[in-house]
Every structure is written in structure tokens, then in C-alpha cells.
Amino acid sequence: MDRTHSRYERFDTHDLTLRDELAIDRTLLANERTLLAYLRSGMALLIAGITIVEFAQAGWFQSVGLALLPIGVAAGLVGLVRYARMIKSVAVLRRTRGTKAGRG
């Protein structure tokens, strides 16, 4: 991501303070929790789809189960893509701004 198009360009300091570092760490932890929520939802949709396909008697209900399978996979993939984008954005921020806290 180009620095001129960064979400963080409004912060025009050259070094990150400890408060900034802690905020970034909280962002990373929130990003991980969000990824886990996407993966949990995707797995729940997959399991529901497989269960419906196996035990449904009506043909239309089996169609619903089959539709849940790709939706579950898509939910997991969306979570992975969002996670990777945020990790990349934070890495660019740390690289371009540097840190006072000794990390970077």
C-alpha cells in the first residue's frame, strides 16, 4: 500500500509513541479475534450444510444445505482476506513511521 493512500497519513509524526504502539497491538488482537469469528461462522455454516444434506428428507431442504457449503467457505475466505489486509496495513505503518519503543 502506498503511503500517500494510507489510512494513517493524517498522523504526521516521524516516530510512534508508546501509546501508538499499544493502540496498534490492540488493533492486531482485535484483528485476530475478528478472523476467528469469521472462521467460526464459516465452520458453523459448513457443518449445518453437511448436516442438512445428510438428514433432510425434502429435496428443497437439501438444496438449502448444498447452498450453505460454498457460503461457509466464502465466509472463511473473506475473513482471511480482511485479516491479511489489516496485517499488511499495520506493517506498512510501522515500517514507514518507525518506533520509539524499540520494535518495528
LUMVOTOR-47015 format. One record per residue (C-alpha): residue in three letters; z, y, x. Coordinates in Angstrom, 1 decimal. Layout:
<nodes>
resn->Ala w->Z v->Y u->X
...
</nodes>
This chain:
<nodes>
resn->Met w->0.0 v->0.0 u->0.0
resn->Asp w->-0.9 v->3.4 u->1.4
resn->Arg w->2.0 v->5.7 u->2.0
resn->Thr w->0.3 v->8.5 u->0.0
resn->His w->0.3 v->6.3 u->-3.1
resn->Ser w->3.9 v->5.0 u->-2.7
resn->Arg w->6.4 v->5.4 u->-5.5
resn->Tyr w->8.8 v->6.7 u->-2.9
resn->Glu w->6.7 v->9.6 u->-1.4
resn->Arg w->8.9 v->12.1 u->-3.2
resn->Phe w->11.7 v->11.3 u->-0.8
resn->Asp w->10.6 v->13.3 u->2.2
resn->Thr w->13.2 v->12.3 u->4.8
resn->His w->12.4 v->10.5 u->8.0
resn->Asp w->15.4 v->8.2 u->8.1
resn->Leu w->17.1 v->6.2 u->5.4
resn->Thr w->20.8 v->6.8 u->4.9
resn->Leu w->23.3 v->4.0 u->4.3
resn->Arg w->23.2 v->4.9 u->0.6
resn->Asp w->19.4 v->4.4 u->0.6
resn->Glu w->19.7 v->1.1 u->2.3
resn->Leu w->22.3 v->-0.1 u->-0.2
resn->Ala w->20.0 v->1.0 u->-3.0
resn->Ile w->17.2 v->-1.0 u->-1.5
resn->Asp w->19.4 v->-4.0 u->-1.2
resn->Arg w->20.4 v->-3.7 u->-4.9
resn->Thr w->16.7 v->-3.4 u->-5.7
resn->Leu w->15.9 v->-6.6 u->-3.8
resn->Leu w->18.7 v->-8.5 u->-5.5
resn->Ala w->17.5 v->-7.3 u->-8.9
resn->Asn w->14.0 v->-8.3 u->-8.0
resn->Glu w->15.2 v->-11.8 u->-7.2
resn->Arg w->17.1 v->-12.1 u->-10.5
resn->Thr w->14.0 v->-11.0 u->-12.3
resn->Leu w->12.0 v->-13.6 u->-10.6
resn->Leu w->14.5 v->-16.3 u->-11.5
resn->Ala w->14.3 v->-15.1 u->-15.2
resn->Tyr w->10.5 v->-15.4 u->-15.2
resn->Leu w->10.7 v->-18.8 u->-13.7
resn->Arg w->13.4 v->-19.9 u->-16.1
resn->Ser w->11.4 v->-18.7 u->-19.1
resn->Gly w->8.2 v->-20.4 u->-17.7
resn->Met w->10.0 v->-23.7 u->-17.3
resn->Ala w->11.5 v->-23.4 u->-20.8
resn->Leu w->8.0 v->-22.9 u->-22.3
resn->Leu w->6.6 v->-25.8 u->-20.3
resn->Ile w->9.5 v->-28.1 u->-21.4
resn->Ala w->9.1 v->-27.0 u->-25.0
resn->Gly w->5.4 v->-27.6 u->-24.9
resn->Ile w->5.7 v->-31.1 u->-23.4
resn->Thr w->8.4 v->-32.0 u->-25.9
resn->Ile w->6.4 v->-30.7 u->-28.9
resn->Val w->3.3 v->-32.6 u->-27.7
resn->Glu w->5.2 v->-35.8 u->-27.3
resn->Phe w->7.2 v->-35.8 u->-30.5
resn->Ala w->5.1 v->-33.8 u->-33.0
resn->Gln w->3.6 v->-35.6 u->-35.9
resn->Ala w->1.4 v->-32.9 u->-37.3
resn->Gly w->-1.8 v->-32.1 u->-35.4
resn->Trp w->-1.4 v->-28.3 u->-35.7
resn->Phe w->2.1 v->-28.6 u->-34.2
resn->Gln w->0.7 v->-30.5 u->-31.2
resn->Ser w->-1.8 v->-27.6 u->-30.8
resn->Val w->1.2 v->-25.2 u->-30.6
resn->Gly w->2.7 v->-27.5 u->-27.9
resn->Leu w->-0.5 v->-27.5 u->-25.9
resn->Ala w->-0.8 v->-23.7 u->-26.1
resn->Leu w->2.8 v->-23.4 u->-24.7
resn->Leu w->1.8 v->-25.2 u->-21.5
resn->Pro w->-0.5 v->-22.5 u->-20.0
resn->Ile w->1.7 v->-19.8 u->-21.3
resn->Gly w->4.6 v->-21.2 u->-19.4
resn->Val w->2.5 v->-21.4 u->-16.2
resn->Ala w->1.3 v->-17.8 u->-16.7
resn->Ala w->4.9 v->-16.6 u->-17.1
resn->Gly w->5.9 v->-18.1 u->-13.8
resn->Leu w->2.8 v->-16.7 u->-12.1
resn->Val w->3.4 v->-13.2 u->-13.5
resn->Gly w->7.0 v->-13.4 u->-12.1
resn->Leu w->5.8 v->-14.4 u->-8.7
resn->Val w->3.2 v->-11.6 u->-8.5
resn->Arg w->5.7 v->-9.0 u->-9.6
resn->Tyr w->8.2 v->-10.3 u->-7.0
resn->Ala w->5.6 v->-10.2 u->-4.2
resn->Arg w->4.5 v->-6.6 u->-5.1
resn->Met w->8.1 v->-5.3 u->-5.0
resn->Ile w->8.9 v->-7.0 u->-1.7
resn->Lys w->5.8 v->-5.5 u->-0.2
resn->Ser w->6.6 v->-2.0 u->-1.6
resn->Val w->10.1 v->-2.2 u->-0.1
resn->Ala w->8.8 v->-3.5 u->3.2
resn->Val w->6.3 v->-0.6 u->3.4
resn->Leu w->9.1 v->1.9 u->2.6
resn->Arg w->11.4 v->0.5 u->5.3
resn->Arg w->8.5 v->0.4 u->7.9
resn->Thr w->7.3 v->4.0 u->7.2
resn->Arg w->10.7 v->5.6 u->6.9
resn->Gly w->12.8 v->3.7 u->9.4
resn->Thr w->16.5 v->3.3 u->9.1
resn->Lys w->19.7 v->4.7 u->10.5
resn->Ala w->21.7 v->1.6 u->9.6
resn->Gly w->20.0 v->-0.4 u->12.4
resn->Arg w->17.9 v->-2.5 u->10.1
resn->Gly w->14.2 v->-2.3 u->9.5
</nodes>
